[in-house]
Amino acid sequence: VQLQASGGGLVQAGGSLKLSCAASGRIGGYSMGWFRQAPGTEREIVAAISYDHSTTYYSHSVEGRFTISRNNAKNTGYLEMNSLKPEDTGVYFCAVQGGGGTWPPRIFGYWGQGTQVTVSS
């Protein structure tokens, strides 16, 4: 499975962006996660969604502002980001096939390339 993340860009604080993650194959049986990495920091998970939409996870820093969703028929996932803050700046990655026995998953089998999100103050 190859993943293509898109939708990043430059936005002012308080603005919104919607990221998409398009998969080359079927991902309906996999959980999905969105991660971000700011310069000089480790990659962190910001949101995750189970394969059947039944369970979601949001990091404390984005809860209430970001919404993760997916359309399994289109093999695509989304991350809608509202009320963006400068600290949301970073490269955002999508991943599928979560594992490790935890929720959110600690490991993912397939990763996309990142899309840059820059939030200006």
Secondary structure, 3 states (H helix, E strand, C coil): CCEEEECCEEEECCCCEEEEEEECCCCCCCCEEEEEECCCCCCEEEEEECCCCCCEEECCCCCCCEEEEEEHHHCEEEEEECCCCHHHCEEEEEEEEEECCCCCCCEEEEEECCEEEEEEC
